[in-house]
Amino acid sequence: MTVKKKAPKKRNNGLKFKGQKILLGITGGIAIYKSAALLRELTIEHGADVQVIMTDSALKFMSPLIFETFSGKPVWTSMFSDKEMVGVRHVEISKWADAVLISPATANIIGKAANGIADDLLSTVISGAGTKTIFAAAMETGMYENPIMQQNIKRLKDAGFGFVDPESGPLASGESGVGRLAESRVIVHSLLTHLKTGRLKGKKILVSAGPTREWIDPVRFISNPSTGRMGFSLAEAASAEGADVIVISGPTEVASPVGAELIKVSTAEEMKNAIVEKFAESDALVMSAAVGDYTYPEAGSEKLKKNGSDLTLNLKRTDDILSAISGDKGDKIIVGFSVETENIIENSKLKLHEKSMDFIVVNNPKENGAAFGHDTNKVSIIDRKGSVEELELMSKGELSTLIIDRVSNLLNGS
Ligand SMILES: Cc1cc2nc3c(=O)[nH]c(=O)nc-3n(C[C@H](O)[C@H](O)[C@H](O)COP(=O)(O)O)c2cc1C
């Protein structure tokens, strides 16, 4: 058995943008107050190196101080100021940035970019950065629905610029309609997708997530502590690589994954039926759901009354989902997860072969910060050749990227 131990890594909180250089362009829209939180998320939570440019209008809404604090750099505001960067700043910054995110993006900056206008620092940088740029639009419904605005948006999208459509909801004017800035997790996901290489474009990835519930009566069920976070994070990582992603999830409290179709189920049987149906049209299945092994077939429609004595329930084995689909495997990739507390590697290797998996991700819930309920996980990955990679504690976001990279390699034959 080969055990490759990775060098210990510093614990971190996701670092989706570690090593990435982002230019954040802030324009004069009312949603500007959300930009401070977005910048903090990009730098402090996700490790991005961010340079901020504010337009003259943006400066009327907010002081640069908060953006300087969260970016750790002076904010640039002018094409011609001597106090700021020397040299041909718009050319240098366009080349420096891996991506240019405009958030919020006013009707004005979208109109200027769509028509090649470069009359201040930000619009000139966009003109140099071209399709590295993503606009997160926010404006009143009337401005957004204006046919000229729609033409501008179409022109930018057709040319390959990134665009985060605004959402519907209450607007600053007191009215309700389309025009609200998208949630920051949607903007972050679009930025990530724009930066990735699209290795899973055209591929269909099926992910199972969360726990299942086996009902004993209408008010009680048997379940497990899975939150769905690992599966949702895997779905977002696959979507960021351009895959069409379907997530089949048991009941969960966490926010739905961005960029994926979500199918909600409750019992192990519902989970199995949904997976069997969707597996037929998928290129890969990542089976991260914690599916119940036992069900109570005698569950009735009335609440079980308690009496003086103990209660014994006869539980029946649920169908094993991977066994149900392994006959249809063909070239499809199957990734399993296992939770073991003893003989971890040996038991997992057995499962890997029995259930025709391509690799298995092994959790030990006894490890601190691993498996259920945490934002982090500590796993080993075993492949069909028997090679075991022991990974250090890392965020579920980082682990998802590693797992999806392996799936991409297998699907692309690399
Ligand atoms: C209080 C207030 C709120 C505004 N909110 C928005 C907005 O949400 N979206 C938008 O496109 N323009 C909005 N504007 C108009 C822009 O500030 C204006 O079009 C400006 O020229 C934009 O300049 P910039 O794109 O260079 O930042 C707002 C103006 C004011 C006074």
Ligand as a Chemical Component Dictionary entry (heavy atoms), coordinates in Angstrom:
data_LIG
# 
_chem_comp.id                   LIG 
_chem_comp.type                 NON-POLYMER 
_chem_comp.pdbx_formal_charge   0 
_chem_comp.three_letter_code    LIG 
# 
loop_
_chem_comp_atom.comp_id 
_chem_comp_atom.atom_id 
_chem_comp_atom.alt_atom_id 
_chem_comp_atom.type_symbol 
_chem_comp_atom.charge 
_chem_comp_atom.model_Cartn_x 
_chem_comp_atom.model_Cartn_y 
_chem_comp_atom.model_Cartn_z 
_chem_comp_atom.pdbx_ordinal 
LIG C1  C1  C 0 -29.025 58.248 -4.642  1  
LIG C2  C2  C 0 -28.633 57.732 -5.996  2  
LIG C3  C3  C 0 -28.703 56.392 -6.247  3  
LIG C4  C4  C 0 -28.360 55.889 -7.506  4  
LIG N1  N1  N 0 -28.421 54.533 -7.717  5  
LIG C5  C5  C 0 -28.113 54.047 -8.938  6  
LIG C6  C6  C 0 -28.174 52.649 -9.189  7  
LIG O1  O1  O 0 -28.505 51.846 -8.300  8  
LIG N2  N2  N 0 -27.866 52.195 -10.426 9  
LIG C7  C7  C 0 -27.497 53.037 -11.433 10 
LIG O2  O2  O 0 -27.248 52.566 -12.545 11 
LIG N3  N3  N 0 -27.401 54.367 -11.212 12 
LIG C8  C8  C 0 -27.692 54.899 -9.999  13 
LIG N4  N4  N 0 -27.600 56.248 -9.772  14 
LIG C9  C9  C 0 -27.172 57.116 -10.878 15 
LIG C10 C10 C 0 -25.655 57.101 -11.054 16 
LIG O3  O3  O 0 -25.019 57.547 -9.867  17 
LIG C11 C11 C 0 -25.267 57.999 -12.229 18 
LIG O4  O4  O 0 -25.777 57.441 -13.438 19 
LIG C12 C12 C 0 -23.773 58.187 -12.339 20 
LIG O5  O5  O 0 -23.503 58.965 -13.491 21 
LIG C13 C13 C 0 -23.015 56.870 -12.433 22 
LIG O6  O6  O 0 -21.639 57.129 -12.598 23 
LIG P1  P1  P 0 -20.562 55.953 -12.624 24 
LIG O7  O7  O 0 -21.104 54.881 -13.460 25 
LIG O8  O8  O 0 -19.341 56.597 -13.243 26 
LIG O9  O9  O 0 -20.286 55.582 -11.223 27 
LIG C14 C14 C 0 -27.923 56.769 -8.520  28 
LIG C15 C15 C 0 -27.837 58.133 -8.244  29 
LIG C16 C16 C 0 -28.185 58.603 -7.000  30 
LIG C17 C17 C 0 -28.076 60.092 -6.721  31 
# 
loop_
_chem_comp_bond.comp_id 
_chem_comp_bond.atom_id_1 
_chem_comp_bond.atom_id_2 
_chem_comp_bond.value_order 
_chem_comp_bond.pdbx_ordinal 
LIG C1  C2  SING 1  
LIG C2  C3  SING 2  
LIG C2  C16 DOUB 3  
LIG C3  C4  DOUB 4  
LIG C4  N1  SING 5  
LIG C4  C14 SING 6  
LIG N1  C5  DOUB 7  
LIG C5  C6  SING 8  
LIG C5  C8  SING 9  
LIG C6  O1  DOUB 10 
LIG C6  N2  SING 11 
LIG N2  C7  SING 12 
LIG C7  O2  DOUB 13 
LIG C7  N3  SING 14 
LIG N3  C8  DOUB 15 
LIG C8  N4  SING 16 
LIG N4  C9  SING 17 
LIG N4  C14 SING 18 
LIG C9  C10 SING 19 
LIG C10 O3  SING 20 
LIG C10 C11 SING 21 
LIG C11 O4  SING 22 
LIG C11 C12 SING 23 
LIG C12 O5  SING 24 
LIG C12 C13 SING 25 
LIG C13 O6  SING 26 
LIG O6  P1  SING 27 
LIG P1  O7  DOUB 28 
LIG P1  O8  SING 29 
LIG P1  O9  SING 30 
LIG C14 C15 DOUB 31 
LIG C15 C16 SING 32 
LIG C16 C17 SING 33 
# 
